[in-house]
Amino acid sequence: MAKADLHTHTTFSDGTLTPTQLVEHARAVGLKAIAITDHDAVEGVPEGELAGSARGILVVPGVEINTDIPGTEVHILGYFVDVRAEALCEALRNLREGRVRRAERMVERLHSNGVPVALERVLAIANGVGAVGRPHVARAIVEAGWAENIGDAFEKYLKPGRAAYVPRQRFTPEEAIAVVRDAGGVPVLAHPGASACDERIPEWVRAGLRGLEVDHPQHGPEQVTHYRRLARDLGLVATAGSDFHAPREGAPGLGDHPCGLEVVERLREEAERLHGTPV
């Protein structure tokens, strides 16, 4: 069966592979399609599409928008978005600027707690694209010798309640859903099991949500079954993805949580149905 991975990240957010390297890796592991879904960024999509065209890999233009509700984070994936849509680009630019301000505050708090990490190094690790986040700060902490690994850095400094934790700029799931749909895309709730907010899903469906990420590294078999059933009951597209960030031991591998190409076609059809134009 031809397979796709619909949740991946590149150096344009917190991944370690460039879009071209990601496409090459996808071909090496036997995938026929991937979606590039960087956090609050779409700038890597054109390079990925070009690389995919040259290598026979379909690259779905996507994004992952980080949002918040009381008590937890909620991530909204967008598929077949127009990466040039003005409203989308403006919203993501505002979110990325908020990410930089957040990184500045985290670095200030680290310094106040005797952990001198350079903001310039954090931004350099993020490749200067603006989609800087806690993983980039964590890598800088590890480099500076203040933690053994990224998980240790989060545990010591960056988890909610730790000394250097700073909340993100507030953006709601409803706002993210609207931004994705305004850009011609299909909004999908990422890893719902991680957010533990099932009671809110019907509300987001009424706001325009059109899919659930059913198969994800954070979902056990029972959760996969549960969310597949929920997607069916709510008339949503059931998607799957590895949430791939890097080819490293212990992390989800590209293609570890695949779906068939028929899911890609369902998303394409949904985009065309929602917006009345071919994609």
C-alpha positions as a Markdown table, in Angstrom:
| # | Residue | x | y | z |
|---|---|---|---|---|
| 1 | Met | 0.0 | 0.0 | 0.0 |
| 2 | Ala | 1.3 | 3.5 | -0.9 |
| 3 | Lys | 1.7 | 5.4 | 2.3 |
| 4 | Ala | 1.8 | 9.0 | 3.5 |
| 5 | Asp | 2.9 | 10.8 | 6.7 |
| 6 | Leu | 0.8 | 13.8 | 7.4 |
| 7 | His | 2.6 | 15.4 | 10.3 |
| 8 | Thr | 6.2 | 16.4 | 9.9 |
| 9 | His | 8.5 | 19.3 | 10.8 |
| 10 | Thr | 11.5 | 21.0 | 9.2 |
| 11 | Thr | 14.2 | 23.5 | 10.1 |
| 12 | Phe | 11.5 | 26.2 | 9.5 |
| 13 | Ser | 10.2 | 25.3 | 12.9 |
| 14 | Asp | 11.6 | 22.8 | 15.4 |
| 15 | Gly | 12.7 | 20.0 | 13.0 |
| 16 | Thr | 16.3 | 19.2 | 12.2 |
| 17 | Leu | 16.0 | 18.5 | 8.4 |
| 18 | Thr | 15.6 | 21.0 | 5.7 |
| 19 | Pro | 12.5 | 20.5 | 3.5 |
| 20 | Thr | 14.7 | 19.0 | 0.8 |
| 21 | Gln | 16.3 | 16.6 | 3.3 |
| 22 | Leu | 12.9 | 15.7 | 4.6 |
| 23 | Val | 11.7 | 14.8 | 1.1 |
| 24 | Glu | 14.8 | 12.7 | 0.5 |
| 25 | His | 14.3 | 10.9 | 3.8 |
| 26 | Ala | 10.6 | 10.3 | 2.9 |
| 27 | Arg | 11.7 | 8.6 | -0.4 |
| 28 | Ala | 14.3 | 6.6 | 1.5 |
| 29 | Val | 11.7 | 5.1 | 3.9 |
| 30 | Gly | 9.3 | 4.3 | 1.0 |
| 31 | Leu | 6.7 | 7.1 | 1.5 |
| 32 | Lys | 4.8 | 8.4 | -1.4 |
| 33 | Ala | 3.5 | 11.6 | 0.2 |
| 34 | Ile | 4.1 | 13.8 | 3.2 |
| 35 | Ala | 2.6 | 16.9 | 4.6 |
| 36 | Ile | 5.0 | 19.7 | 5.8 |
| 37 | Thr | 3.3 | 21.0 | 9.0 |
| 38 | Asp | 5.7 | 23.3 | 10.7 |
| 39 | His | 4.7 | 25.1 | 13.8 |
| 40 | Asp | 3.2 | 28.6 | 12.9 |
| 41 | Ala | 5.2 | 28.6 | 9.7 |
| 42 | Val | 4.6 | 27.8 | 6.0 |
| 43 | Glu | 7.9 | 29.1 | 4.5 |
| 44 | Gly | 9.3 | 25.6 | 4.1 |
| 45 | Val | 6.5 | 24.4 | 1.9 |
| 46 | Pro | 7.7 | 25.8 | -1.5 |
| 47 | Glu | 11.1 | 24.2 | -1.1 |
| 48 | Gly | 9.5 | 20.9 | -0.1 |
| 49 | Glu | 7.1 | 21.0 | -3.0 |
| 50 | Leu | 9.9 | 21.6 | -5.5 |
| 51 | Ala | 12.0 | 18.8 | -3.9 |
| 52 | Gly | 9.0 | 16.5 | -4.0 |
| 53 | Ser | 8.2 | 17.2 | -7.6 |
| 54 | Ala | 11.8 | 16.3 | -8.6 |
| 55 | Arg | 11.7 | 13.1 | -6.5 |
| 56 | Gly | 8.2 | 11.7 | -7.1 |
| 57 | Ile | 7.0 | 12.6 | -3.6 |
| 58 | Leu | 3.7 | 14.4 | -3.1 |
| 59 | Val | 4.1 | 17.3 | -0.7 |
| 60 | Val | 0.9 | 18.5 | 0.9 |
| 61 | Pro | 1.1 | 22.2 | 1.9 |
| 62 | Gly | 0.3 | 22.4 | 5.6 |
| 63 | Val | 0.8 | 24.1 | 8.9 |
| 64 | Glu | 0.5 | 23.3 | 12.6 |
| 65 | Ile | -0.9 | 26.2 | 14.6 |
| 66 | Asn | -0.3 | 26.1 | 18.4 |
| 67 | Thr | -3.3 | 27.3 | 20.4 |
| 68 | Asp | -4.4 | 27.3 | 24.0 |
| 69 | Ile | -7.5 | 26.7 | 26.1 |
| 70 | Pro | -7.6 | 26.8 | 29.9 |
| 71 | Gly | -5.4 | 24.0 | 31.3 |
| 72 | Thr | -3.9 | 22.7 | 28.1 |
| 73 | Glu | -2.5 | 23.3 | 24.6 |
| 74 | Val | -4.4 | 22.5 | 21.4 |
| 75 | His | -2.8 | 22.1 | 18.0 |
| 76 | Ile | -4.7 | 22.6 | 14.8 |
| 77 | Leu | -3.2 | 21.2 | 11.6 |
| 78 | Gly | -4.1 | 22.7 | 8.3 |
| 79 | Tyr | -3.9 | 20.8 | 5.0 |
| 80 | Phe | -3.9 | 22.1 | 1.4 |
| 81 | Val | -3.5 | 25.7 | 2.7 |
| 82 | Asp | -2.6 | 28.5 | 0.3 |
| 83 | Val | 0.8 | 29.4 | 1.8 |
| 84 | Arg | 0.6 | 32.8 | 0.1 |
| 85 | Ala | -2.8 | 33.7 | 1.6 |
| 86 | Glu | -2.5 | 37.1 | 3.2 |
| 87 | Ala | -4.5 | 36.5 | 6.3 |
| 88 | Leu | -2.7 | 33.2 | 7.1 |
| 89 | Cys | 0.7 | 34.8 | 6.6 |
| 90 | Glu | -0.2 | 37.8 | 8.8 |
| 91 | Ala | -1.5 | 35.5 | 11.6 |
| 92 | Leu | 1.5 | 33.3 | 11.5 |
| 93 | Arg | 3.9 | 36.3 | 11.4 |
| 94 | Asn | 2.2 | 37.7 | 14.6 |
| 95 | Leu | 2.5 | 34.3 | 16.3 |
| 96 | Arg | 6.2 | 34.0 | 15.4 |
| 97 | Glu | 6.9 | 37.5 | 16.7 |
| 98 | Gly | 5.2 | 36.4 | 19.9 |
| 99 | Arg | 7.4 | 33.3 | 19.9 |
| 100 | Val | 10.6 | 35.5 | 19.8 |
| 101 | Arg | 9.3 | 37.7 | 22.6 |
| 102 | Arg | 8.6 | 34.5 | 24.6 |
| 103 | Ala | 12.1 | 33.2 | 24.0 |
| 104 | Glu | 13.5 | 36.5 | 25.2 |
| 105 | Arg | 11.6 | 36.2 | 28.4 |
| 106 | Met | 12.7 | 32.6 | 28.9 |
| 107 | Val | 16.3 | 33.5 | 28.4 |
| 108 | Glu | 15.9 | 36.3 | 30.9 |
| 109 | Arg | 14.4 | 33.9 | 33.5 |
| 110 | Leu | 17.2 | 31.4 | 32.9 |
| 111 | His | 19.8 | 34.1 | 33.5 |
| 112 | Ser | 17.9 | 35.1 | 36.7 |
| 113 | Asn | 18.2 | 31.5 | 37.9 |
| 114 | Gly | 21.9 | 31.2 | 37.2 |
| 115 | Val | 21.7 | 29.5 | 33.8 |
| 116 | Pro | 23.4 | 31.9 | 31.3 |
| 117 | Val | 22.1 | 30.9 | 27.9 |
| 118 | Ala | 22.6 | 33.3 | 25.0 |
| 119 | Leu | 19.5 | 34.5 | 23.1 |
| 120 | Glu | 21.6 | 34.8 | 20.0 |
| 121 | Arg | 22.3 | 31.1 | 20.2 |
| 122 | Val | 18.7 | 30.2 | 20.7 |
| 123 | Leu | 17.7 | 32.1 | 17.6 |
| 124 | Ala | 20.6 | 30.6 | 15.6 |
| 125 | Ile | 19.4 | 27.1 | 16.5 |
| 126 | Ala | 16.0 | 28.1 | 15.3 |
| 127 | Asn | 17.7 | 29.1 | 12.0 |
| 128 | Gly | 16.4 | 32.7 | 12.3 |
| 129 | Val | 13.0 | 31.8 | 10.7 |
| 130 | Gly | 11.1 | 33.1 | 13.8 |
| 131 | Ala | 9.2 | 29.9 | 14.7 |
| 132 | Val | 11.4 | 29.6 | 17.8 |
| 133 | Gly | 10.1 | 27.6 | 20.7 |
| 134 | Arg | 11.0 | 25.8 | 23.9 |
| 135 | Pro | 12.9 | 23.0 | 22.0 |
| 136 | His | 15.3 | 25.5 | 20.7 |
| 137 | Val | 15.8 | 27.0 | 24.2 |
| 138 | Ala | 16.3 | 23.4 | 25.5 |
| 139 | Arg | 19.0 | 22.7 | 22.9 |
| 140 | Ala | 20.8 | 25.8 | 23.9 |
| 141 | Ile | 20.6 | 24.8 | 27.5 |
| 142 | Val | 22.1 | 21.4 | 26.7 |
| 143 | Glu | 24.8 | 22.9 | 24.6 |
| 144 | Ala | 25.8 | 25.2 | 27.5 |
| 145 | Gly | 26.1 | 22.2 | 29.8 |
| 146 | Trp | 23.1 | 22.9 | 32.1 |
| 147 | Ala | 21.1 | 19.8 | 31.2 |
| 148 | Glu | 22.0 | 16.3 | 29.9 |
| 149 | Asn | 19.5 | 16.3 | 27.1 |
| 150 | Ile | 16.4 | 18.1 | 25.8 |
| 151 | Gly | 14.0 | 16.1 | 28.1 |
| 152 | Asp | 16.2 | 17.0 | 31.1 |
| 153 | Ala | 16.2 | 20.7 | 30.1 |
| 154 | Phe | 12.4 | 20.7 | 29.9 |
| 155 | Glu | 12.1 | 18.9 | 33.3 |
| 156 | Lys | 14.5 | 21.3 | 35.0 |
| 157 | Tyr | 13.6 | 24.6 | 33.5 |
| 158 | Leu | 10.9 | 24.7 | 30.8 |
| 159 | Lys | 7.9 | 22.7 | 31.9 |
| 160 | Pro | 4.9 | 24.7 | 33.2 |
| 161 | Gly | 5.7 | 25.6 | 36.8 |
| 162 | Arg | 9.4 | 25.6 | 36.2 |
| 163 | Ala | 11.5 | 28.7 | 36.7 |
| 164 | Ala | 12.0 | 29.6 | 33.0 |
| 165 | Tyr | 8.5 | 28.6 | 31.7 |
| 166 | Val | 6.7 | 31.4 | 29.9 |
| 167 | Pro | 3.1 | 31.0 | 28.5 |
| 168 | Arg | 2.6 | 31.5 | 24.8 |
| 169 | Gln | 0.8 | 34.4 | 23.2 |
| 170 | Arg | -2.9 | 33.4 | 23.4 |
| 171 | Phe | -4.5 | 32.1 | 20.2 |
| 172 | Thr | -7.7 | 30.0 | 20.4 |
| 173 | Pro | -8.6 | 26.8 | 18.4 |
| 174 | Glu | -11.5 | 28.7 | 16.9 |
| 175 | Glu | -9.2 | 31.4 | 15.6 |
| 176 | Ala | -6.8 | 28.8 | 14.1 |
| 177 | Ile | -9.7 | 26.9 | 12.5 |
| 178 | Ala | -10.9 | 30.2 | 10.9 |
| 179 | Val | -7.4 | 31.1 | 9.7 |
| 180 | Val | -6.9 | 27.7 | 8.0 |
| 181 | Arg | -10.3 | 27.8 | 6.3 |
| 182 | Asp | -9.7 | 31.3 | 5.1 |
| 183 | Ala | -6.5 | 30.1 | 3.5 |
| 184 | Gly | -8.4 | 27.4 | 1.6 |
| 185 | Gly | -7.3 | 24.6 | 3.9 |
| 186 | Val | -8.8 | 21.8 | 5.9 |
| 187 | Pro | -8.5 | 22.1 | 9.7 |
| 188 | Val | -7.7 | 19.0 | 11.6 |
| 189 | Leu | -7.2 | 18.5 | 15.4 |
| 190 | Ala | -3.7 | 17.2 | 16.1 |
| 191 | His | -3.1 | 14.5 | 18.6 |
| 192 | Pro | -6.3 | 15.0 | 20.5 |
| 193 | Gly | -5.3 | 12.4 | 23.1 |
| 194 | Ala | -2.5 | 14.7 | 24.3 |
| 195 | Ser | -4.9 | 17.6 | 24.8 |
| 196 | Ala | -7.5 | 15.5 | 26.7 |
| 197 | Cys | -10.3 | 17.8 | 25.5 |
| 198 | Asp | -12.8 | 15.4 | 23.9 |
| 199 | Glu | -15.7 | 17.3 | 25.3 |
| 200 | Arg | -14.7 | 20.4 | 23.2 |
| 201 | Ile | -14.4 | 18.6 | 19.9 |
| 202 | Pro | -18.1 | 18.9 | 18.8 |
| 203 | Glu | -17.9 | 22.6 | 19.6 |
| 204 | Trp | -14.8 | 22.9 | 17.3 |
| 205 | Val | -16.6 | 20.9 | 14.6 |
| 206 | Arg | -19.4 | 23.5 | 14.7 |
| 207 | Ala | -16.6 | 26.1 | 14.3 |
| 208 | Gly | -15.4 | 24.4 | 11.1 |
| 209 | Leu | -13.1 | 21.6 | 12.2 |
| 210 | Arg | -13.0 | 18.8 | 9.5 |
| 211 | Gly | -10.6 | 16.1 | 10.7 |
| 212 | Leu | -9.0 | 14.3 | 13.7 |
| 213 | Glu | -5.5 | 13.0 | 13.8 |
| 214 | Val | -6.3 | 9.5 | 14.9 |
| 215 | Asp | -3.0 | 7.7 | 14.7 |
| 216 | His | -0.1 | 9.5 | 16.4 |
| 217 | Pro | 2.9 | 8.4 | 18.6 |
| 218 | Gln | 1.2 | 9.7 | 21.7 |
| 219 | His | -1.9 | 7.6 | 21.1 |
| 220 | Gly | -2.1 | 4.0 | 22.4 |
| 221 | Pro | -4.2 | 1.3 | 20.6 |
| 222 | Glu | -7.3 | 2.1 | 22.6 |
| 223 | Gln | -7.1 | 5.8 | 21.8 |
| 224 | Val | -6.6 | 5.1 | 18.1 |
| 225 | Thr | -9.8 | 3.0 | 18.1 |
| 226 | His | -11.6 | 5.7 | 20.1 |
| 227 | Tyr | -10.7 | 8.6 | 17.9 |
| 228 | Arg | -11.3 | 6.6 | 14.7 |
| 229 | Arg | -14.8 | 5.9 | 16.0 |
| 230 | Leu | -15.3 | 9.5 | 17.0 |
| 231 | Ala | -14.1 | 10.8 | 13.6 |
| 232 | Arg | -16.6 | 8.5 | 12.0 |
| 233 | Asp | -19.5 | 9.5 | 14.2 |
| 234 | Leu | -18.7 | 13.2 | 13.6 |
| 235 | Gly | -18.2 | 12.9 | 9.9 |
| 236 | Leu | -14.5 | 13.9 | 10.1 |
| 237 | Val | -11.5 | 12.8 | 8.1 |
| 238 | Ala | -9.3 | 10.4 | 10.1 |
| 239 | Thr | -5.7 | 11.3 | 9.6 |
| 240 | Ala | -2.3 | 9.9 | 10.8 |
| 241 | Gly | 1.2 | 11.2 | 11.2 |
| 242 | Ser | 4.5 | 10.6 | 13.0 |
| 243 | Asp | 4.9 | 14.2 | 14.2 |
| 244 | Phe | 8.4 | 13.7 | 12.9 |
| 245 | His | 11.1 | 16.2 | 14.0 |
| 246 | Ala | 14.5 | 14.4 | 13.6 |
| 247 | Pro | 16.0 | 11.1 | 12.7 |
| 248 | Arg | 17.3 | 10.3 | 16.2 |
| 249 | Glu | 17.1 | 7.3 | 18.4 |
| 250 | Gly | 14.1 | 7.1 | 20.6 |
| 251 | Ala | 12.1 | 9.6 | 18.6 |
| 252 | Pro | 9.2 | 8.7 | 16.2 |
| 253 | Gly | 10.6 | 7.8 | 12.8 |
| 254 | Leu | 9.3 | 9.3 | 9.6 |
| 255 | Gly | 6.5 | 7.0 | 8.4 |
| 256 | Asp | 6.1 | 5.2 | 11.7 |
| 257 | His | 2.4 | 6.3 | 11.8 |
| 258 | Pro | 1.3 | 6.3 | 8.2 |
| 259 | Cys | -2.0 | 6.4 | 6.4 |
| 260 | Gly | -3.0 | 5.5 | 2.9 |
| 261 | Leu | -3.0 | 7.9 | 0.0 |
| 262 | Glu | -6.8 | 7.7 | 0.1 |
| 263 | Val | -6.7 | 9.9 | 3.2 |
| 264 | Val | -4.7 | 12.5 | 1.2 |
| 265 | Glu | -7.4 | 12.4 | -1.5 |
| 266 | Arg | -10.1 | 12.7 | 1.1 |
| 267 | Leu | -8.4 | 15.9 | 2.4 |
| 268 | Arg | -8.1 | 17.2 | -1.1 |
| 269 | Glu | -11.7 | 16.5 | -1.8 |
| 270 | Glu | -12.7 | 18.2 | 1.4 |
| 271 | Ala | -10.7 | 21.3 | 0.5 |
| 272 | Glu | -12.4 | 21.4 | -2.8 |
| 273 | Arg | -15.8 | 20.9 | -1.3 |
| 274 | Leu | -15.2 | 23.6 | 1.3 |
| 275 | His | -13.8 | 26.2 | -1.0 |
| 276 | Gly | -15.2 | 25.3 | -4.4 |
| 277 | Thr | -11.8 | 25.4 | -6.2 |
| 278 | Pro | -9.5 | 22.5 | -7.3 |
| 279 | Val | -6.3 | 22.0 | -5.3 |
